[in-house]
């Protein structure tokens, strides 16, 4: 596994605040560099590395995932405690990345935000929210006792608001704080307004990476084959069973350490959420990336599915509550960490860290819940196993238009 290999090969990979190094004095790092490597098939959901799916994206997904294999993307973030009046930095990637010989890390210009002018306030009696949210969790043909948790927006603050808000809890993870323009004296990132080169589907991270800038020490490290982008994640099964639940199946992604599935749907003023977690979680805030420690803990308590899991059933009650819905799956690949210079062997020596690098990985896919791809390619309409309602008896079911599919998703909580 990647974490084992890193600990064996990179002397600087260590969690500084552990018992063995409690007496080791450290300074720095002067520069912190994060690389976030994502692989995407199908389409992504808001809050999970993707945006609202367009009609074109849905149709590409229905016809096999969108032409040309998985999409790869890379986010580069450099933060430093040093400054320069004209900050400049570049990432020199291996040729195999295919995104060009030089990725400029642009320092954004921060301008103070203009004051917000407030218009006339609407009287409180006209602000009463409407609708409700149904929250399900766990794999199985049927929802477990005590589900769903129902949140009525109109009465959210009545009775016991703390208990109501507790139902919104997402996945219990430690926040990951990458470098930022607000958290570091000097900051640069890519892609940016100057350079938006796309990483091709066959792009690779394997090889030497060098980061040179006038506000940070030079950074140089090498990624091995098992530290490349994760492979594509694909739903091999996404069919509604005769009993009313949906059987999800997927390919195992090499170097993936955990999986998480979620679904969101709506019907009028009702929003329905489901996640594969065996512990209660609202499922609308799937973490984009997870640390190695969080992955191990969440697999152990069954919030995440383990690396050998390749199937999960979405309960019938979820499908009954949301006739149309979208499913999202994420494979988490953990992270690779590098620190330079390596930790001194003498525990009394001060560890003056010049730079620290974190490379984190994920692979995701998304689609229409219960929509089997073969039936779509053969001209079938609606969910797998549906009768093709709306067609004349005796006539072959027509291929659904993108507008037909989107019409049933009007209740989803997507930004307009």
C-alpha positions, 0 to 999 in steps of 0.5 A, a space after each residue: 500500500 502507498 502509506 507503507 511504501 512512503 514510510 519505508 522510502 522517505 525518511 522525512 515522512 513522519 507525524 511530528 507530534 508523536 510520542 517518539 519525537 516529542 523532544 525533537 525540536 523543529 523549525 519550519 517548514 519554510 514552504 508547504 506544497 500540496 498537490 491534489 490529484 483527482 480522477 473523474 468518470 461520469 459526472 460529479 455532484 456539487 460539493 464533491 469535486 463537480 458541478 451541477 451536471 448539464 444535459 450534455 454531461 448526463 447524456 455522455 454518461 448514459 452512453 458510456 461515461 463521456 468519450 475518451 476515458 477518465 478525466 484527470 485534474 491536478 490542483 497545485 498550492 504553494 504557501 511560504 513564510 517568505 515574501 517577495 515584492 514580485 512573487 513568482 514560482 513554477 512547477 516543473 513536472 515530469 514530461 509524462 504529465 502531458 500538461 506542458 514543461 512549466 506550470 506557473 504558480 500565480 499569486 492572486 491579488 487580494 482586494 478588499 471586498 466592497 460593502 454589501 448594501 442591504 435591501 428592505 428586510 422581509 417580515 419574519 412571518 413571510 420567511 418561514 421555510 417550507 419542505 423537509 429532508 429525509 436522511 437514510 444511511 447504510 447498505 442493504 435491501 431495506 433501510 434499518 429501523 429508525 430511518 429515515 430521520 425527518 427534518 421539517 424545515 418549518 419546525 427546525 427551530 422549534 422543540 429541540 433545535 440542537 437535536 434537529 441540527 445534529 441530524 445534519 452531521 456529515 462525515 466525521 473527519 479532521 479538516 485538511 487545510 491546504 496552503 492559501 492566500 490567507 494562511 501564508 505570507 505568500 501563496 501561489 496556485 495552479 491552474 489559474 487565469 494565466 495557465 489552465 492547461 488540461 491534464 490528458 487522460 493518459 497523464 502521469 505524475 510518475 517522475 521528478 517534480 521540481 518547484 522553483 520560486 523567489 519566495 520559497 526554497 527549491 523543492 524537489 521530489 520523485 513520485 513512484 508508480 504507486 504514487 500516480 493518479 488513481 485509476 478510473 472508478 466505474 459503476 459496473 452495476 447500477 440496476 433497480 432490482 425487482 424488489 425495489 432497491 438498487 444494486 450498486 457494483 464497481 471496479 476495484 481501483 488500484 491503491 484505493 484505501 476506501 470507498 463511499 457512496 451517496 445519493 441525492 434526490 428530490 420530489 417537490 419540496 422533499 430532499 432525500 439523502 443517502 450514504 453508504 456509511 453504517 454510521 449516521 451521516 447526512 451524506 451531502 458533504 462527502 469529503 473531497 480528500 482524506 488523510 491516511 489516519 482518517 481513512 483507517 479510522 473511518 474504515 474501522 468504524 464502518 463509515 467508509 467501505 473497505 478497499 476490497 468492497 465492490 458492492 452495496 445496495 441502496 435500500 428500497 425505502 430510499 428509492 420510494 422516497 426519491 423517484 429520480 436521483 443521482 448517485 456519487 461514488 468516491 475512492 479515497 487513495 490517501 496521501 503521500 508526504 515528504 519533508 526535507 531535510 530528513 529528520 535528524 537521527 540525533 533526537 537532540 538535534 534541531 530539525 530545521 524543515 525547509 519544505 514539506 509536500 503533501 500529495 493526495 488522491 481521489 477517484 470518483 464517478 457519478 450517474 443516475 441512480 438505478 439507470 443501467 447503461 446497457 438498457 439506455 444504449 439499447 433504447 430503454 427508457 427510465 430506470 432499469 426494469 421499468 416498463 417504459 411508461 409513456 410509450 404506446 403499447 407494443 411500440 419499442 421504448 424510445 431513448 429518453 432525452 436529456 430534458 426528460 431526465 432533468 425534468 424529474 430532478 427539479 427538487 434536487 438542492 442544486 444551485 440555480 
